[in-house]
Amino acid sequence: MEPQIQYLKTTDGVSIAYYAMGQGTPLVCMNLPNSHLQMEWQMSDTRQTYEAAARLGTLVRYDHRGFGLSDRDVSDFSIEALLRDLQAVVDRLELKSFNLLSYRFSSPLAIAFAAGQPDRVLKLVLWPGYARLPETYTEAIGKMLALDESQWEFTTESLVRFGQGWSDEMSGAAAATLREAITPQTASEWFRQAKEWEVSDMVRDLTMPTLLICEKGDRYLGTDVARELANTMADARVTILDGASRPERMVQAVTATVPFLLGRQAGPQPDAPDLPSGTAVILFADIVDSTALTERLGDAAFRQKARELDRSLRSIISERSGTPVEGKLLGDGVLAVFTSARQAIEAALRCAAAGSHGGLPLHLGLHAGDVIREEGNVYGGAVNIASRISGLSAPGEVLVSDTVRGLARTSAGVRFEDRGEQPLKGVSEPVRVWAVSPSPSHGEGAGG
């Protein structure tokens, strides 16, 4: 369901577009400059991320002055002016406390607000985190913005690719959103002021838990900048994204952000699953092309069917001694861990049948390896590989890594069909995968 966009006036009379959806602890998301409340919902990975956030709590989004659906007739882009926008939104919604997340160029704004009102910000997420833009970075951006306005399409493509990676397949949609979000004239004026933003003296005043997200391939706002910033904060940690594409990096960012936001803030959860650390068998199950199904069935009908399937999958997983992981948020499906390869494969085959029977076929993948347990979630390289294997599977098909096949081959029950070595995004070496099907005979089977 798309959000209901509303408008308010700041103390200096600027009209700001905003929305709030979901229930629970608020998460206020800031985004500059690629901010357009309507257009961003047309980008599948962004929409899925926001929908997931709204299932966890109250998602709050707004367009800053000069951007998106907010008032365009402005020229003051000082930190003080832009913080009036945030102040107006959280005051209108009467948010006494909330989590604050900044994306791209909004990091100094988030730092300034959190330093000024530390009792109001529960936790802070900065992606990427910085207190002042490096001069080499501003020079590169400035040259792009100096191009003639007739080349605005080329300029936006260049800006997005520069920030997200030159080979990013999502750059076209992101650039189109940027063109709708801001005019060439406003972009130049905004950046002229934004490159002078400086909040280094405020960083030491941040006392709330802070997560700094950086991208391994970012030459300007990468790991060195994040670690240097973290060293000056009272309670900060750094997460490094190494995905090859924007959707992969979004998955990694959410995997890190969700347990951070829900962990200490909520306190120990008596109903939280006891997730195993160490070696585990990991199952990923995702609904095939959920976006197209939503469009065909309608949002309400799809969500109802998805909820029914979710309950069925979790029941199957529990019956086979697996543990569903609540931190699985991107896409529509489940993540689960098992201590037995046999039980994991049995669960995967039953999940495949449940998805097909319910009219929501699944991609399913299994891998085994070391996982890290943290506050109701699991993560690590093995989890990423299981996700990638799931993405290779045909609708209703169960694919397993060679590791899982090796653990399960000695008992009766299933057959394995060799699919050869497959390159996986974000994984340095190819992984051999096998397709699994039930077998009436006692040949290669499933055991653990």
Secondary structure as UniProt FT lines:
FT   STRAND          6..9
FT   TURN            11..12
FT   STRAND          15..21
FT   STRAND          26..32
FT   TURN            37..38
FT   HELIX           39..42
FT   HELIX           44..56
FT   STRAND          58..62
FT   TURN            65..66
FT   TURN            68..69
FT   HELIX           79..92
FT   TURN            93..94
FT   STRAND          98..104
FT   TURN            105..106
FT   HELIX           107..116
FT   TURN            118..120
FT   STRAND          121..127
FT   HELIX           135..145
FT   HELIX           149..151
FT   HELIX           152..164
FT   TURN            166..167
FT   TURN            169..170
FT   HELIX           171..181
FT   HELIX           184..194
FT   TURN            195..196
FT   HELIX           200..203
FT   TURN            204..205
FT   STRAND          210..215
FT   TURN            216..217
FT   HELIX           223..230
FT   TURN            231..232
FT   STRAND          236..241
FT   HELIX           246..266
FT   TURN            270..271
FT   STRAND          278..287
FT   TURN            288..289
FT   HELIX           290..297
FT   HELIX           299..319
FT   TURN            320..321
FT   STRAND          323..325
FT   TURN            326..327
FT   STRAND          333..338
FT   HELIX           341..357
FT   TURN            358..359
FT   STRAND          362..374
FT   TURN            375..376
FT   STRAND          377..379
FT   HELIX           381..392
FT   TURN            395..396
FT   STRAND          398..401
FT   HELIX           402..408
FT   TURN            409..410
FT   STRAND          414..422
FT   TURN            425..426
FT   STRAND          431..438
//
